[in-house]
């Protein structure tokens, strides 16, 4: 049986004019992947941020602090451990705004994550890509797998 479609390889697709869709499989169940994505003590381990705050509820907010910049914003929707929608802002660019939707689906004993970044228009998406906002996602999401395996 070929299980290559379940391999933890990151797939990045540009969809329409505004969307970037990232898909990745994890060997851990959705509840564990959700913990890695939402618990402030775990996030710096895979995101390499210096500090993290998360209030995971509709109307809550998040903040990821790095040496030179910060990502922050409101959390719009939550259906733990399957779905979260948030709006990300970037401290170095007041115009930067992307709606991020994360969906986790059980797949055997693991999880299929779909991470959708929706930009305001084609220009905003092109600018984000040119500025490197999609670079290194395979490495970053790969560290989630490592963090969960080490637990």
PyMOL commands that set and color helices and strands:
alter all, ss='L'
color gray80, all
select helices_A, chain A and resi 4-6+30-38+40-47+122-130+137-150
alter helices_A, ss='H'
color red, helices_A
select strands_A, chain A and resi 11-15+19-26+51-54+61-65+70-79+83-90+93-107+110-119
alter strands_A, ss='S'
color yellow, strands_A
deselect
rebuild
show_as cartoon
